[in-house]
Amino acid sequence: MRWKSGAAFDRALGIDTSLTDRHWAHRDRHPCQPTPVEALEAVAQRLTPQDCVADLGCGTGRAVFYLAAAAGCRAIGVEVEERWYAAAVENLARCRRRAPEVAARVSLRCCAAQDAPPDDSVTAFYCFNPFPAAVLRGAVKRMGESRRGARLFCYYPDEAWAAVLAEAGWQRTETVDLRSALGRDPRERLEVYERRER
């Protein structure tokens, strides 16, 4: 692993991902918290500099910055909550000062996942269980508007998400068990899905 912890990565790029909302978890919203670097490294190992990954529900942006830094790919952060989006924008400004080559590969959009404009340059999507399955259904429909094949990396998935993805024609191609690094919770895993090019 390139960075020993999320805090070490944040310091290296000069970003602050400490704005979290762990208590804001009710039936139609999920809490915002940064992805552990162990999960992000598993994603980065499956990307190349030719990829463009969109993080749906990027929060303050750790995944976007990590994937741009570790995989050398383009990364787009999509966030609907204005205060988290504002924090991600501040992080991008800090990153420009500390690691301009990484910042040059990052862009941010303030909109809901299901309203993000389709982008044929996107080859992969990343989600850390950021929203309910009903929102995912709309996001998957929007993803399907691209003619290009794509992969979806889903960290900390639930069964409702798996059902929506199967219904939309995404096929699970790999499951990466992260419990040895992140604890005993069976949801500590990364699931990789593929959608074939139309």
Disulfide bonds with the S-S distance in Angstrom:
none
